[in-house]
């Protein structure tokens, strides 16, 4: 299942090396799905402009490995990826963790269509795509983890997902340089905030994960 984007170098060595660096031992089928996802993203990106990253080889560290770097903090069994865009980090997580039910949430129609197509093409029965605003999402069972990658400022993100946090979810917000003022604002409001520094193979610059929960 290891599809290669057209007119591109084979990204599989870079992916395998990055997985080793992250300490992730994925089976060949999962690695094949990750590579097939890159191929789909590359193909659809030409018409749908899903990501500013145009080189499939760069999609490996900047999208796949960046998403998979947060796996140690994912708390199952249900994950909601809000503002998922092209399915990041939700699709890579769903591939690596088939035991987690992943909901990809985005209000943009073309992005939701891509995510549905990708989930079908990749054979991901644990993925559901919902086209809706974060504030309007009322799942029958609340997620245990909420992920967000480059979505809004932290106070705005917490406000939008507050109903999910109140149901017991943890929020994992992926950031570059951690926004100190925003984190201080959340702590002043009584939220528990922990910042984890991420080491993403092949990605220059700072990467951090901001974990937010309501106090017990």
N, C-alpha and C positions, 0 to 999 in steps of 0.2 A: 504493500500500500504506500510505498515511499515515492510519491509523485514529486517531480522536480519542476519548478517554475520554468517556463520557456525562456530560452536565451539567457540562462543564469547558471552560475557555478553550482555544483551540488552543495546544498547547505547542511547535509547530514553530518559531516565531520565536525563542523562548528557546533552543531546541536549536541552531539554526543560528548564532545569535550566540555561544553558548558554544563551538561547534566552531571558529569563526573565532578566538576568543580562545586556544584551545589549539593553533592552527595545524594543525588536522586537516581535510583536504580529502576528505570521504567522498562517494561517488556517491549519486544520489537513491535508489537501491534500499536502500542501507545506512541512510540517514536514515529512510526509510519503515519499515524493520524496527525501528529504535530507538524510533520513535513507537508502532509496533504493540506492542512489548514493554511500554511504559508503559501502554497501554490494557489489555493482558492482566493486568499486575500490579495495576492499579486494580480490575479486575473480580474477580479471584480474591481480592484482599485483603479484600473484604467478608465472605467466608466463612472464609478460611484464615488471616487475620491474619499475612501474610507480612512486612509492614514497618510500622513505626510512622508512616511518612510517608503521610498520607491524601490530600494534595492532589497530583493528577497533575502540576501545574505545578512543584511543589517536587521531584517525583521526577526531573525533568530535571537540575538541578544536583547534587542530593544523591545520586542513584544513577547516572545516565548519565554526566554529566561527571566526577564523582568517579572512576568506574571507568576512563574513557577517559584520564584524566590520567596514568595509569601506563604507557601504551603505549610511551613511549620506552625503558622498561627491560625490556620483555617480550622474552625471548630464545626464539626458536622452535627447532624446529617443533612442540613438544608442551607444552601447559600443563595443569596440574592446579589447579583452583580448589577448595581444601579448605574445608569448612564453608560451602559456597556459598550456603546459604539459598535466596533467591529467584533465584539465578543471578548474584550480584554478587561480583566484577566480571566473572565468566566470560562471561555472555551478551553484554554490550556489547563485550567484547574479541573474541569470536567473530564478531560482526557486522562490526566494523571491520577484523578481520584474518582473512579467510576462509582464508588460507594456514596458519593455526595450528590444529592439532587440539586441541580444548579438552575436558577431562574435568571435569564438574561433580560434586563429591563431597560428599554429605551423608548423615548417618545418619537424618535425619528423613523419614518416609515421605511426609507431605503436601507437604513442600518438594521432594522428589525428583519427585513426581508433577507438580507445577507445572512444574518445569524440563523434564521430558520433554514435556509438553504445549506449552510455549513453544517448545522447539526444533523440534517438528513444525510448529506453526502458523507459525512465522517462516521455515521452510525453511532450517534450519541443518545441513547434512550433516556439518559439521566438529565437531559437539557430541555427546558421549556423556555420559549421566547414570549415575552409580554410587551406589547407596544402600549405604553402608558407613561404618565408622569409619575415620578417617585412618590409624590404626596398622595396620589390616587391609588397606589398599589395596596390592596388589602387581600393578601393571600389567605387561603383557608387554614394553612398552618404557617405560623411565623418562621422566618429564617433564623438559624442559629448564628450565622455569620453574614454580614453585609459588606461587600467590597465596593470600592470606588477608586477609579484610576483617573487622575486629573479632572475631577469633577468639582467645580465650585470651590469656594472658600470653606474652611472647616465649620465655622458657625452656621453657614447656610446649609451645608450638607447635613449637619446634625439636626437642624430644624426640619429639613425635608424627610429625614429618616427617623424622626423622634418616635413615631408610632411603632416602628419596628424595634427600636431600642427598648421601648417601654415593655415590649413583649418578651424581652430577654436576649435580644441579639447583641452581638458585639460588632462594632463598625471598624473595618480595616481600610484606612485611607492611604493610598499610595502617593507619595510626594517626592520631590527632589530634595531641596533644602527644607528642613522642617520649619513651618511658619511659627516662630516663637510667640508673636503677639496673639495669633489665633489660638494657639494651644493654651496660653495664659488665660485667655477669655473663657475657654471651655472649662478650665479648672476652677476659675472664679465662679462659674455657674454650678459647681458641685459635681462635674463629670470626672470620671477616672480616665486619665490619658497617659498612655505609655508609648514612648517613641523607640522604635527599633531601627538601627542602622543596617541597611542591606548591602551585601556585596554581590553585585550582579556581574557575572563574567562577560567581558566584552563591552560593558557600558561605562563610559567615562562620566565623571561628575558624581555628585552625591545622590543616593537613593535612600529613602527612609519609609518606614511603615508607621503610621500613627494609629494606634489601637484605642478606641473610645468605647467605654461602657458606662451605664448608669451605676451609681453606687448601690451596693447591696442593701 
